[in-house]
């Protein structure tokens, strides 16, 4: 008298086969998204290291004066590249007191130069906004 009862299909949730199909779809979606994310990271890394800007710089030091700021810039660029860098200065309250573009056309890959940024008041900072190749 041991009769095996079969449960009605779909009455008590999805079957194991449906669960397996859903798991397989989730795994495929995760693999595709993970591959896309890895490719995106590799592209950003390559662009940052190799294919990035041909023109970059940084502020090495600066000295403030009453009506100007002396800024020591180090520019790194391709030897044949030319372009400009934008520098700004702010006062103690954070208001901008000076901004200027400085051109760099020398046929060198590294340039150290002290530039003078004229200000409308006493600047307390010197900030490199960015460098752009022509």
C-alpha positions in Angstrom: 0.0 0.0 0.0 2.7 2.4 -0.6 1.4 4.5 -3.4 3.6 7.3 -4.6 1.7 10.5 -5.1 2.7 12.9 -7.8 2.4 16.6 -6.8 0.5 18.8 -9.3 2.9 20.5 -11.7 3.6 24.2 -10.8 1.3 24.2 -7.8 4.1 24.4 -5.2 6.6 26.6 -6.9 8.8 26.1 -9.9 10.3 22.8 -10.7 14.0 22.0 -10.3 14.5 22.2 -14.0 13.2 25.8 -14.1 15.5 26.7 -11.1 18.4 25.3 -13.0 17.6 27.3 -16.1 17.3 30.5 -14.0 20.6 29.8 -12.3 22.3 29.2 -15.7 20.9 32.5 -17.1 22.2 34.3 -14.0 25.6 32.8 -14.4 25.8 33.8 -18.1 24.7 37.3 -17.3 27.3 37.6 -14.5 30.1 36.3 -16.8 29.1 38.8 -19.6 28.9 41.7 -17.2 32.2 40.7 -15.5 33.9 40.5 -18.9 32.6 43.9 -20.0 33.7 45.4 -16.7 37.2 43.9 -17.0 37.5 45.2 -20.6 36.4 48.7 -19.5 39.0 48.7 -16.7 41.7 47.5 -19.1 40.8 50.3 -21.6 40.9 53.0 -18.9 44.2 51.7 -17.6 45.7 51.7 -21.1 44.5 55.2 -21.8 45.9 56.4 -18.5 49.3 54.9 -18.9 49.9 54.9 -22.7 47.2 56.7 -24.7 46.5 59.6 -22.4 47.2 63.3 -22.9 50.4 64.2 -24.7 50.7 67.2 -22.4 50.6 67.2 -18.6 52.1 69.2 -15.8 52.3 69.8 -12.1 53.0 72.6 -9.6 56.4 72.0 -7.9 56.4 75.1 -5.7 54.9 78.6 -5.6 55.7 81.8 -3.7 53.1 84.5 -3.1 53.7 88.2 -3.3 51.5 91.3 -3.0 50.5 91.5 -6.6 51.6 88.3 -8.2 52.4 84.6 -7.5 55.6 82.9 -8.8 54.8 79.4 -9.8 57.4 76.6 -10.6 55.8 74.3 -13.2 57.1 71.0 -14.4 55.6 70.1 -17.8 55.8 66.6 -19.4 54.9 66.3 -23.1 55.8 64.6 -26.3 58.9 66.3 -27.8 57.0 67.6 -30.8 53.9 68.7 -28.9 53.0 72.2 -28.0 50.2 73.6 -25.9 49.3 75.6 -22.8 48.7 75.2 -19.1 46.1 77.2 -17.1 47.1 78.3 -13.6 45.0 80.1 -11.1 45.4 81.7 -7.6 42.9 82.3 -4.8 43.0 84.5 -1.8 42.5 83.4 1.8 38.7 83.6 1.4 38.7 81.4 -1.6 38.0 84.0 -4.2 39.9 83.8 -7.5 42.4 86.6 -7.8 44.3 85.5 -10.8 44.1 83.1 -13.8 46.3 82.8 -16.9 47.4 80.5 -19.7 51.1 79.8 -20.2 52.3 78.4 -23.6 55.0 75.7 -23.9 56.3 75.3 -27.4 59.9 74.1 -26.6 61.1 71.0 -28.4 61.7 69.1 -25.2 59.8 66.3 -23.4 60.3 67.8 -19.9 60.2 71.5 -19.1 60.9 73.2 -15.7 59.8 76.8 -15.8 59.0 79.5 -13.2 56.0 81.6 -14.4 54.6 84.8 -12.9 50.8 85.0 -12.4 49.6 88.5 -11.9 46.9 88.8 -9.3 44.3 91.4 -8.3 45.0 90.8 -4.6 47.3 88.7 -2.4 47.0 85.2 -3.6 47.5 82.3 -1.1 47.4 79.4 -3.6 48.7 78.4 -7.0 46.7 75.7 -8.7 47.2 74.0 -12.0 43.8 73.8 -13.6 44.9 71.7 -16.6 47.2 71.4 -19.6 46.0 71.0 -23.2 47.9 70.1 -26.3 47.2 72.0 -29.5 
